[in-house]
Amino acid sequence: MKRKHRKTVALVFHQPVSANIKWAEIESLLVALGGELSEREGSRIGVRLFGEHRVFHRPHPTPNTDKGAVISIRKWFKENGVKP
């Protein structure tokens, strides 16, 4: 995993939850972990990773991921052995 992806994982696991993670960085990390992204209706994005399919909402108008999505991603990562 590249250094920038390790940095993003660290931000996802940071306490308190960070509200300054760019969604583009999370998308890049998901792809680096082997995920497949698919465009869904509206601003939704489908992610197939770890043998599961999840749907997330791309943030707008700001590029920062909301805290609820970061918590969901953190939990998903923990369940599948991704660690900072």
N, C-alpha and C positions, 0 to 999 in steps of 0.2 A: 504494500500500500504506500502510495506517495505521501510525502510529508504533509502536504496540504490536506489530504484526507484524514491523516492521523490527527491533525489540528481540529478538523471539523468534528471528529468523533469525541475529542476532548471537550469541545464546546457543548456537544449534545449531553455529555455526562456531567458537566459543570453544575455545582450547586452554589447559589440558587440558580434556577433555570434562567438561561440567557434568552433575551428577546432580541439579540443582535446578530443572529445567524441568518445569512442570506439564503433564500430558498435555492438559488442556483448552486450553492455549495453543497447543500443536502442532496440535490439531484445528482450532482457529480459524484458524491460519495456513494450513493445507491448504485450507480452504474459501475463504479470501481469495485464494489462488493459482488458484482455479477448480476445486478438487477436489470430487469427490462422495463422500460417506461413506455406507457401508452397514453395518448391524449384521450380525455373523456369529455363529456358534455360540460360546457361552460369552462370554468377554470380548474376543473378537476383533473387529476393525473392518476393513472393506474400504475401500480408498482408490483411486479412479480419478482419475489426474492425469498429465499429460504423455503421454497416450495409453497409459498403462500401468495395470495393476491390481496393487496391493500389499496385503498383509494384515499388520496390526500387532496386538499384544496390548496391551490397555489395562492399565496397571499397577493393582495392588490389593494390599494394602489402602491403600497410600500413593498419593497423586495424582502423584508424581514419576516422570518417564520414566527408565527405566534407561539406562545408558551405551551399551549395545549398540544399542538402538533409536535413540539420538541419532546414533551413528556411521552407522547404516544410512540414516537420513534425510539426514544431511550428504552422504553419498556420492551418494544419489539426487538431491539438489539440485545438486551439482556437475556431475553428468552432464547436467543439464537447464538449466544456465546461471543458477541462482539463486545470488546472491552477497550477502554482508552489506553 
